[in-house]
Amino acid sequence: MESSLKEYRRRVSSVAEIVIPIPLHARRQRERGFNQADILAQISASCLNTRYAPRILQRVRKTESQALLSREERLHNMTTAFSIRQPFPDKVKHVILVDDVVTTGATMEAAAKVLRDAGIESVSGIALAHGQLDAPSGTRSLI
């Protein structure tokens, strides 16, 4: 993962000022005891030599599991799921969102929209794995 992040840093012309994990809903966080996106964001920030900011974005609405939803259902499911918890430090223009798995991009898109609406000019995303929707059943499988 570290070598991939270093390669990413070399390729990105505008290096992000902040790395933000995709947050879990507070209830889900308590049930699980950890947020894997948070752990990945800490590692990413360290490898990219960039500030880690876990408290800027929050999940304000508990959403249903995305696993069996279509892309359209996922996009609808994530509407109004996130908000800004803390104001951004001055002059932040580019952030990196980190999640564990991206399948349709609905979660990243919803979080990125909230960040852009708050004044961020550019949002990039990093995920450890990419899921795939199976055409016949609409279920998710990791590739």
C-alpha positions, -999 to +999 in steps of 0.1 A: +000+000+000+028+024+009+044+021-026+011+027-043+005+058-022+040+071-030+033+066-067+000+083-063+017+113-047+042+115-076+013+116-101-009+141-084+000+176-094-019+192-065-011+173-034-040+172-009-037+192+023-059+169+043-068+132+043-103+124+056-117+089+063-153+081+053-170+081+087-192+054+100-225+063+118-218+066+155-240+036+163-222+014+137-188+026+151-198+016+186-210-018+174-179-025+154-154-009+177-133+006+148-136+022+114-114+005+088-115+036+066-101+056+096-072+032+099-065+033+062-067+072+062-041+073+090-017+051+070-024+071+038-018+105+055+015+092+069+027+078+036+016+110+017+031+132+044-002+149+047-024+160+076-049+135+088-083+150+098-108+125+110-133+149+126-142+172+097-168+149+081-195+131+100-222+106+091-254+121+104-279+095+091-277+058+096-280+043+061-291+008+052-265-017+041-254-010+005-245-046-003-277-056-021-286-022-036-283-011-072-263+020-081-294+042-082-305+028-048-271+034-034-270+070-046-304+076-030-294+058+002-264+081+007-283+114+001-280+136+032-259+109+050-229+133+056-223+168+070-194+189+080-186+185+117-157+210+119-148+239+097-118+234+075-085+249+083-078+280+062-066+276+026-076+240+023-084+234-014-078+197-021-086+168+002-084+130-002-113+108+010-104+073+021-127+043+023-121+006+025-142-006-005-156+013-035-182-005-056-204+021-073-188+052-058-220+064-042-205+068-007-175+087-020-197+109-043-221+118-014-192+127+009-173+146-019-205+166-026-207+178+010-170+187+010-173+206-023-205+224-010-183+235+020-158+251-003-133+224-011-122+228-048-109+193-054-117+159-038-098+128-046-106+093-034-086+063-023-099+029-015-082-004-006-105-026-027-129-023-055-162-042-055-182-052-085-220-054-089-229-087-104-251-080-134-278-108-129-283-105-091-272-070-084-251-082-054-216-071-046-185-092-050-149-081-045-125-083-074 
